[in-house]
Amino acid sequence: MPVNDFNLAVNRKALELNLDGKVYGTFAEIGAGQEVARRFFYVGAAAGTVAKTMSAYDMTFSDAIYGPVQRYVSRERLSGMLEHEFSLLRERLDEKMGAEKTFFVFADTVSARSYRGHSESHGWMGIRFQTDPRGPVSEIIIHVRMLDAENIAQQEALGIIGVNLIYGAFRLHAEPEKLIGSLLDDLTPKRIEVDMIRFSGPAFAKVDNRLMSLQLVAQGLGRAAMFRADGEVVQPAEELYKRAVLIERGSFRPVTHVTYEMLRCAYDDFAPREKEAPRGVLTLAEITMENLLSTGDLDPQDFLDRTDILGALGQTVLVSSFGEYFRLVDYIARHTTEAIGLALGVPSLEEIFREKYYTDLEGGILEGLGRLFKKNVRLYAYPRLASDGQIITADNFHVEPRLHHLYAYLRENEFVVPVTDYREEILSIKSPEVLAMIRSGDSAWEKCVPPEVARIIRERKLLGCAG
């Protein structure tokens, strides 16, 4: 399709900005051609928008302009590009144009598919911009994965999402959720994925980047997003690289003694085994979109309450759309070659061995379990208390007779590890019951959660705390 086909929303956006008269700035693009600037030139009237375009492909030139970095496709390099180029804009053009123009710098640094081939085609992209002439600057940065098989298609996708980002900054900054959805205008998630977004500056003073991470997954731009205990969003591949990873999936509504002990007990076995991991052990609390939508519509405050509790425990959070555990493991294993541990309750282990969840796989449950139990993957199974008072463990839970030998193999080779250092007196604690007590004002809930969790729920009135 011709680049100047005005049936494409991206070209209409570029032309609208070119004709604006106030929007003026620099394009600095490294790694896949000047695809974003090219869109603005092709639609016409670009002289009203483009102050400068540049590409410093040679590393020596790039370092001379932006300073040396360890990796050229990185958030650090992107930040250097935005800072340097915006300073030049102000220095050279403010006196002449600053009173009537809103300046911007768009930058990207990308590793696209080349003739030598790349296992991972990805890049950092961002815009630093003013909403008013001579006003303060705000910024949006994103990390993208390009999924097209051909270099030319990846370049086209980059050009489209770059225009969408610039347009969103100027036209949709007051509606960040809508801005996020617009990033894939004229694209699909099969072509490009966004797994990290960060808003900053006065234009986004009321924006919580944890909610924006949630929106990436909720709106289908990415399969997962991650942020640290302090709420700082991170790019998953960078956070997971060369780290052993221990994950607990849950509602965390709230974190109970059982929730907390499940991860602690798993960690006490997992961490000593993985002490040689180059970047140590990372623990993740994973919340799935299915879990967040289980009570109906997505509730942003409920999500923030849960993550505030996890943050108080120093916990990194992963939000994902992975329904099955094997898809979660596939995702983590894509970014690290170190060990992966899953801390879960026996009820989840029972679900993993139900054949009905694998009917969409050609190889059925064998394929699903083969993808789950990759080399160096272990499940830590925490017991549950049955209604008759029996404690169900990884060694006595019910598995279909035809799967007995398969399960015995997994147990014998420590793909499944029973948690034995558990406290029997806390096994009766159930999160829904604790949540109901919190909301009804029954102070008994405080005995069901760790002290630091009780404190933050009381102080911040989280999860509908009545007092």
N, C-alpha and C positions, 0 to 999 in steps of 0.2 A: 504494500500500500504506500503511495507517495507520501513523503513527509509533510507536504503542504496540503494534504486532503483535509478540508475543514469539516468533514464528518467526524473527525477525531476531536474529542474534548480537549486533548492536550494542545492541539494547535490553536484552538480558539482561546485557550488560556494564555498561551504565549503571545498571541496577537493583542489580546486585551491589555496585557502588561506593557507591551511595546507602545501601545497608544495612550498609556496612562498619563505620561508627562511628568510624573513625580518619582516613579520607580527607576532607579539608576544604580548600576553597580558593576562588579567584577565577577568573572567566571574563572576559576582556577581548577583545572581538571587533570588528573594524573592517572594513567593506567588503562583507559579504554577509549581514547580519543576525546574530542571536545563535543560529546554528544548532546549535552544540555544546551550549551551555547548554540550549537548547530540548529536546534529547533527554533530558537529566537531569530536567527538569521534567515532561515528558510521561509518563515511566515511573513517576513517583511517588516519594515519600520523599526528595525533593531537599533538604529542609531539613537533612538529615544530611550533605550534601556541599557545598552552595553557600553560601559566605559572602557573595559579591557577584557580580553580573554588571554589565557596563557596555559602552557603545559610544560612543566619542568620534568621531563621523563628521565634524563640522565641524573644519577644519584648525586654526582658531584655538584651539578647545578642546583638540584633540589636542596641539598644540605647548605649550600652557600646562601640560598634565599631564605629558607625556613629554619635552618639549624639542623644539626645531626640528630637522628633518632635510631633506635635499635631496629625498628620495623617500619617499612615505608607505607604499608597498608595498616594503619593503626589510628586509634582515636587521638593519640598524641600528635601524629603528623597532621591530622585534620585540624586540630585545635591551633597548631602553629600556622597553618595556611590561613585560617579565618582571621587570626589575630594580626598577622603581618599584612594581609591584603586590606583589611579594614583600616588599619593605621595609615596605609598609603592613600586610600581614598580620602580620608579626612585631611591629611596633610596637603594633598595636591588639589583637591576640589572643593573643600569646605568654603573657602573665601569666595569662590566664583559661583558655586551652585548650592551651597548648604542651606540657604534660606528657603529654597523652593523644592529641593529634592529629598526624598527618603532614600538614603544610601543602603546598599546591601552588598554582601559578598557571598556567593555560592561557591562551595568547594567540594571536591570529592577525590578520594584516593582509592583506587580499585585494582584488584587482581582478577582480571577476566580470563576466559579461556584463551590459550595461546597455541601456537603450532606445536610447542613442546608438551602441551597438555597440563592441566591443573586438576588436582583432586577436589579443590574447594575454590569456587569462584565467588568472591565476596568483596565488599567494600564499605568504606565509611563516607558519609555524605552529610553536608550540613549547610545551614544558612545563618548568617549574622545580619540583622536588619534593624532599621528604624521604622517605627510606626508614624512618626511625625518628623518634619525637617528639624535637624539639629537636636533631635530627641535622644534619649538613652537607647542603647542597643539591647535587643533580645536575640535568642538563639534557639535553633532546633537542630539536633543532630540525630542521625539514624544509622543503623548498621543493616546492610542488606546482603542477602544471598541470592546470586543469580542462578536460575535453574535451567535455562535454555541450554541446549546441547551445542549450539554454534555460537562462535564469537560475535558474528554480525547481529544475531538475535539478542545476545546479551547487551551489546552496545545500544540497540534500539530501546530495550527495556530500561536501561539506565537513563537514557535521554528522556523517556516519558516520566519516570518517577521523579527525576530531578525537576522537571517543569512543574509537576504536581506539587512538589515540596515548596518551590518558590511561590507559586500561586497561593498555596495554602497559608504561607507565612503572611502574605499581604492581605488576603481576602477572608481568611477563616481563622485568624489567630484568636478571635474572641470565642470561637467554638472548637476547641481542640479535639473533641471526639469526632466531629464532622471532618476536621482537617485530616485526622488519621484515616478515616474511611476513604477520603478522596485520593490518598496516595496511590491507590491501585486503579484509578480511572484509566481506561484503555489498556489495563493489564489484568492478569489473573494470578492467584497464588501459585499456580503451576509454573509461572514464569519468574516471579521474584518474591522473595520472602523478607519481611522486616521483623527482626528478632530483638531490636532494642531501639527505643526512642527516648530522648530527653529534651524537655523544654526548660528554658531558663530566661531570666530577665524580667523587666517590668510588665511586658505584655502577658506574661504567664505567672504573675505573682500569686494567683489563687489556684494554680495547677498543682496537683499532687502527682508526681511522676509514677508512683505505684499504680494509681488508677489508669494512667496512660499505658503502662505495661499491660495491665489487665485488658484494656481496649484492643491492643494489638492482637491478643489471642481471641477475645470475644468477637471481633470483627473479621477474623480469619486471615489477617495479614501474616501471622506467624503461628507456629505450633506451640511455642513456649516463650516465656519471658522471665527474667530473673532480676531480683534486687536484694541488696544486703540489709542487715538489721537496721542500719541508719536510714533506710529508704532510698539510698543511692542506686539507680538502675545500672546494671552491668550487662556486658555482652556475654552470653552464655559460653561461647567457645573459648573466650579468653579466661573466664573464671574456672572452667573445667579442665583446661589444658594441663596435662601431666599431674593431675591430682587423682588420688583415690577418692571415690564418692560414695557416701552413705546417705540413703534417701528414706524418708518416712512420708508416706502418703496419708493424708487425713483431712478431716474437716477443721480441726483445731478450733472448735466452737463450743467450749473453750479448750485449751490445753489442759488435760486432766493429769492426775498422777499416772494413770495408765499410759497416756500419750507420751508423757515425759520419760517414764521408765522404759518404754519400748525402745526409744532411741538410745537412751543411756546404756542399757544392757547390750544392745547391738554394737554400740561404739566401743565398749570395753573389750569386746572380742575382735572387732574389725580393725581398730586403730593399731594395736600391737603387731598384727599381721602385716600391715601396710606401712610400717615406719620407714621403709626405703623409698616410698613414693617421692619423686623429685620435688613436688610442691606440697607435700603433706596430704592430710585428709580434709575434705570439705563435706560438711553435713548439710543436707537440703531438706526443708519442709515443703512438700509438693501439695498444691491445691489444684484439683482439676476443675475445668469448666463445668463438667457434669455435676460435681459437688456444689459449686457455687450456684448452679441453676436448679438444684434439687427442691428448693422451696418456692420456685416460681421465677419471677423476673430477677435479673441481676440487681443486687442491692449494694451500691458502692460503699455505704457506711458500714454495713456488715463485713464487707471484705477488709476495709481499713481497720476495723476493730480486731479482726483475727490477726492481721499482719502487725498491728501494734503489740499484741500479746507476744507473737513470735519474735518481734524485734527486741522486746524487753528481755528475752531469753538469749539474745545474741544470734538469732537464727537467720540464715539466708533463705529466701523464699523463691520457689519456682512455681509459676502459674502455667498450666499446660492444658492441651486438649487431647492428651493421650488417655484413651479409655482403658486400654489393656496394658498390663505391666510390661509385656515384651516390646511394645512400641516405646515406652519410656526408656527401657534399657537400650534399644536401638539408637535412640537420640543421644543418650549419655555416651555410649560407646563410640559415637561418631566424633566426639570431641576429646576423648581421653583413652589411652591404652592401659591405664591403671585399673585396679580392681573396682568393682561396683558392688555395693551391698544394699539390700532392701530390708528395712525394718518394718515388719508387718505383724498383724495379729493372725491367729489361727483362722478366724473367719475369712480373711482375705486369701490365705493359703488354700482353704477349701474351695473358694471361688476359682482360683487359678487352675484347679484340677477338674473343673466342670467342662465337659466336652462341648456344651452348647455355645460357649463363647468363641469357638474356633471354626464355626461352620463356614465363615467367609474365606478361610485359608484352604488352599488346594490340598495341603498336607494335614489338615485338621489339627488336632491337639498336639501331634508329634512335631509339626512345623512350629506351632506356637511355643511349645516348651523348648524346642531347639533354639529358637530366637531369644527366648528369655534366659536360658542357662548357657550363655556364652562362656568362653574361657574366662575364669576368674570372676564369676558372678556368684554371689551367695545370698540366700534368703535367710533372715533371722526371724524365726517364728515365735511370737509371744503368746502364751497360753490364753485360753478363754474359759470362763466359768459357765458351764451348762446349767440349764434350768433345774436339773435334778441335783445340782451341787457338785457334779463331777468336773474335774479340771481337764480340759481337752488340750493336749500338747501336739507338737509336730510328730510325736511317736505313736499317738493313739487316735488321731483323728481319722474319720472315715474316708477312704479312697475306694473308688470302684474296683472290684476284683481284677478286671482286666488291666488295671494300671498299677497293681501292687508291685510287680517286678520293676517297673519303670521308677516308681517312687522309692523303692528300696535302693536302687542304683544311685539316685540323687542324694538320699540320706547318707549312704555309705561313703560317698565321695565328697561329702560336706558342701554340696550345692544348696542343701537345706540344713540349717543349723538350729536346733531347738534352744530357746532361751530357758535356762535353768535357774538363773539368779533373779527370780521374780518374787514379788511380795504377794502372797495369797490374799492378804486382807484388803487389797485394793482392786482385785479382779472384778468385783461387782459394780464398780463405778462405770456409768454409761454417760457419754457426753450429752445426749438429748435430755436426760434427766437433770444433769447439772445445769444445763442452759435454762430449763424450766424453773429451777430453784432460783437462779440468778434473777430472772425476770419477775418472779413472784415475791421476792424479798425474803425468801427463806435463807437465813444465814448459814445453814448447814452446807451450802455449796462450797464454802471456804475450806472445809476439811477435805474436799475432793480434788483440789488443785494445788500445785506448788505455791509456796508463800509469795514468791515474786509475781506469780500470775494473779493471785488474789489481790495483791497490792495495786497492780496497774488497773485491774478491772474496777476496783473500788474508787481509786483516785480519778480515773478518767470516765467513769460511768459507761464502760464498754458493754456491748452485747445486751443493751437494755437493762443494765443493772439498776435495781429499784432503790438502792440505798447503800 
